[in-house]
Amino acid sequence: MQSLWPSHKAKHSHYPSSVTILTHSILFSHSTSLAQALGPLGLNMADFCKQFNEATKGHDANVPVPVELSAFANRTFTFVVKTPPTSWFLMQCAGIKVGAKRPGHEVAGKVHVKQIYEIALQKQRDPHMAHISLESIARQVTGSCLSMGIHVIGCNVSEADAPAAAAPSAPTAPAGKDGKADPKKK
């Protein structure tokens, strides 16, 4: 990591380099994309694959997981395996492969509000989301549904219908002296 101030360069040289990788749960061999991510950091790929496979041995092999990797100057590393992306969870729940091409105009699939809360529970396990309330995470997941063209069922008023419900009514004609609408002014 480069410092903005040259006088602090020596002081910050022990800070790690960081990279985020989206990969499947089990790395059977060295992939080209993994080599491109780890090569500049000077890490031993075989050692990383071995530790990563050990950490994700309980996961399904087809699940994409983000990995936040920190590499240090002495060629050691630490990594954190996070939960799969919200979009992956939503596509699995809705039974679709891709989202809508025109969200808001097309519906790619449907998910129930209970599934939204299940996804929120999974996402709350991530260290960077632990301090956020379950309701806030569920609202974020609902926002992802809207962005992907996935309709949320099982709630009274969906957020997709909220702008139409909150739209102001048609303007009325100004009232006359007696309080009734003046038919001449519209």
Backbone torsions as a table, in degrees:
resi	resn	phi	psi	omega
1	MET	NA	128.2	-179.5
2	GLN	-88.6	142.7	179.6
3	SER	-92.1	151.1	177.2
4	LEU	-76.7	-25.7	-177.4
5	TRP	-111.2	120.1	-177.5
6	PRO	-59.4	-30.4	-178.0
7	SER	-68.5	-20.6	-179.5
8	HIS	-97.2	5.3	-174.3
9	LYS	-59.3	-47.8	-178.6
10	ALA	-67.5	-35.1	-177.9
11	LYS	-66.4	-36.8	-176.1
12	HIS	-97.5	9.8	-176.9
13	SER	-70.1	-18.4	179.7
14	HIS	-86.2	-4.5	179.2
15	TYR	-67.3	145.9	-176.9
16	PRO	-78.3	156.0	166.9
17	SER	-86.9	142.7	-175.0
18	SER	-125.9	142.0	177.6
19	VAL	-145.5	144.6	175.9
20	THR	-111.1	129.3	-176.6
21	ILE	-120.2	135.5	172.4
22	LEU	-107.5	111.3	-176.3
23	THR	-139.7	172.3	176.7
24	HIS	-80.0	163.0	-170.8
25	SER	-61.2	-33.1	-176.8
26	ILE	-120.9	123.8	177.4
27	LEU	-97.7	103.2	-179.0
28	PHE	-75.4	-34.8	-178.9
29	SER	-147.2	-179.4	-179.8
30	HIS	-80.6	120.9	178.0
31	SER	-97.0	161.0	-179.4
32	THR	-64.2	-42.8	-179.5
33	SER	-66.0	-35.3	177.0
34	LEU	-68.3	-39.6	177.8
35	ALA	-63.8	-37.3	178.6
36	GLN	-68.2	-31.1	179.9
37	ALA	-80.6	-39.7	-175.0
38	LEU	-90.3	-25.9	-177.3
39	GLY	-55.9	-51.8	-179.8
40	PRO	-63.2	-21.1	-180.0
41	LEU	-84.0	-11.5	178.4
42	GLY	74.0	30.0	-177.9
43	LEU	-96.0	153.1	175.7
44	ASN	-78.0	111.7	-176.5
45	MET	-65.1	-38.3	-179.3
46	ALA	-63.3	-40.9	178.7
47	ASP	-65.4	-43.0	178.7
48	PHE	-63.1	-46.1	-179.3
49	CYS	-60.0	-40.8	-179.5
50	LYS	-63.7	-47.1	-179.7
51	GLN	-68.5	-38.0	179.5
52	PHE	-65.8	-44.4	178.8
53	ASN	-62.3	-37.7	177.8
54	GLU	-65.1	-40.9	-178.3
55	ALA	-72.1	-26.5	-176.1
56	THR	-112.7	21.8	-176.0
57	LYS	-66.7	-20.5	178.1
58	GLY	-88.4	-3.6	-177.7
59	HIS	-88.2	157.1	173.3
60	ASP	-73.1	141.3	-175.1
61	ALA	-67.8	-22.0	-176.6
62	ASN	-95.1	7.5	-178.2
63	VAL	-92.1	123.3	177.0
64	PRO	-77.2	132.6	179.4
65	VAL	-127.4	134.6	172.9
66	PRO	-79.5	139.6	179.0
67	VAL	-124.6	126.4	175.9
68	GLU	-100.7	112.3	-173.8
69	LEU	-109.0	131.8	175.2
70	SER	-116.7	123.1	-179.3
71	ALA	-110.7	134.0	-178.3
72	PHE	-103.1	166.5	-176.3
73	ALA	-63.5	-29.3	-179.7
74	ASN	-86.2	18.6	176.6
75	ARG	66.4	23.2	171.0
76	THR	-98.0	166.2	-178.1
77	PHE	-151.6	159.5	170.0
78	THR	-132.4	154.2	177.6
79	PHE	-146.6	153.5	177.8
80	VAL	-124.3	124.6	177.4
81	VAL	-92.5	123.9	-178.0
82	LYS	-102.5	175.3	178.3
83	THR	-75.1	158.2	179.7
84	PRO	-58.6	159.7	179.3
85	PRO	-61.6	149.6	179.5
86	THR	-58.1	-39.1	-179.4
87	SER	-61.8	-35.8	178.8
88	TRP	-66.3	-45.2	177.6
89	PHE	-58.6	-45.0	-177.6
90	LEU	-65.6	-40.5	178.9
91	MET	-65.5	-36.0	177.4
92	GLN	-66.9	-43.4	-179.8
93	CYS	-67.2	-38.9	-178.6
94	ALA	-82.1	-14.3	-179.7
95	GLY	72.5	35.2	-179.6
96	ILE	-121.8	162.6	178.5
97	LYS	-98.4	-31.4	178.3
98	VAL	-139.1	159.3	176.4
99	GLY	-77.6	-179.6	-179.7
100	ALA	-70.0	144.9	176.9
101	LYS	-73.5	-29.7	178.4
102	ARG	-128.5	80.0	179.4
103	PRO	-58.8	140.1	-176.7
104	GLY	93.2	-23.0	178.0
105	HIS	-109.9	-30.0	180.0
106	GLU	-122.9	153.8	174.1
107	VAL	-112.5	117.1	-179.1
108	ALA	-83.2	-29.5	-178.2
109	GLY	-174.4	-177.3	-179.4
110	LYS	-133.9	142.7	172.2
111	VAL	-131.6	153.3	178.8
112	HIS	-91.9	154.1	-178.6
113	VAL	-61.9	-28.4	176.9
114	LYS	-65.4	-36.8	177.3
115	GLN	-67.4	-34.0	177.3
116	ILE	-60.8	-45.0	-179.3
117	TYR	-69.5	-32.5	175.3
118	GLU	-65.1	-41.1	177.1
119	ILE	-64.5	-42.2	179.5
120	ALA	-61.8	-38.2	176.9
121	LEU	-62.8	-41.5	178.1
122	GLN	-64.6	-44.6	-177.2
123	LYS	-68.4	-26.7	-179.3
124	GLN	-69.6	-15.4	177.9
125	ARG	-72.9	-20.3	178.1
126	ASP	-65.6	139.5	-178.1
127	PRO	-59.1	-35.9	-178.3
128	HIS	-78.6	-5.6	179.0
129	MET	-113.2	-0.4	-173.7
130	ALA	-63.6	-30.9	-177.2
131	HIS	-85.6	-5.7	-178.1
132	ILE	-91.9	139.0	-178.5
133	SER	-66.9	155.5	-179.1
134	LEU	-62.6	-37.3	179.1
135	GLU	-63.8	-40.4	179.3
136	SER	-66.2	-40.5	178.2
137	ILE	-65.8	-39.6	178.5
138	ALA	-63.8	-36.6	176.7
139	ARG	-66.4	-37.4	176.9
140	GLN	-64.1	-41.9	178.7
141	VAL	-64.6	-39.4	176.8
142	THR	-62.9	-39.0	175.8
143	GLY	-62.5	-37.8	176.0
144	SER	-65.1	-36.6	176.6
145	CYS	-59.7	-46.3	-179.0
146	LEU	-63.2	-38.9	-179.8
147	SER	-68.6	-26.1	-178.6
148	MET	-96.0	-5.0	-178.2
149	GLY	79.1	29.8	179.0
150	ILE	-104.0	127.2	-178.2
151	HIS	-85.3	135.1	178.3
152	VAL	-96.6	122.8	179.1
153	ILE	-110.0	156.2	175.9
154	GLY	98.2	9.1	175.6
155	CYS	-123.6	157.6	-174.8
156	ASN	-63.5	-54.8	179.8
157	VAL	-127.0	116.7	178.5
158	SER	-78.8	155.5	-179.6
159	GLU	-66.8	-21.9	178.0
160	ALA	-69.1	-31.0	-179.7
161	ASP	-89.7	-11.5	-175.2
162	ALA	-60.2	-43.2	179.1
163	PRO	-62.3	-35.7	179.2
164	ALA	-70.1	-36.9	-179.8
165	ALA	-71.9	-30.2	-177.5
166	ALA	-90.8	-0.4	-178.2
167	ALA	-66.8	139.7	-179.9
168	PRO	-69.0	152.8	-179.8
169	SER	-75.0	169.9	-178.2
170	ALA	-62.8	143.6	-179.9
171	PRO	-66.1	144.2	180.0
172	THR	-102.9	162.3	179.1
173	ALA	-71.3	145.5	178.7
174	PRO	-62.1	145.3	-177.8
175	ALA	-76.9	148.6	176.8
176	GLY	-84.5	-166.7	-177.5
177	LYS	-66.3	-31.6	-177.5
178	ASP	-87.4	2.6	178.0
179	GLY	92.0	-8.4	178.7
180	LYS	-91.6	158.0	179.9
181	ALA	-66.0	134.9	179.1
182	ASP	-83.9	118.6	-176.6
183	PRO	-68.2	-20.1	179.4
184	LYS	-75.1	-30.6	-176.2
185	LYS	-102.5	117.8	176.3
186	LYS	-138.7	NA	NA
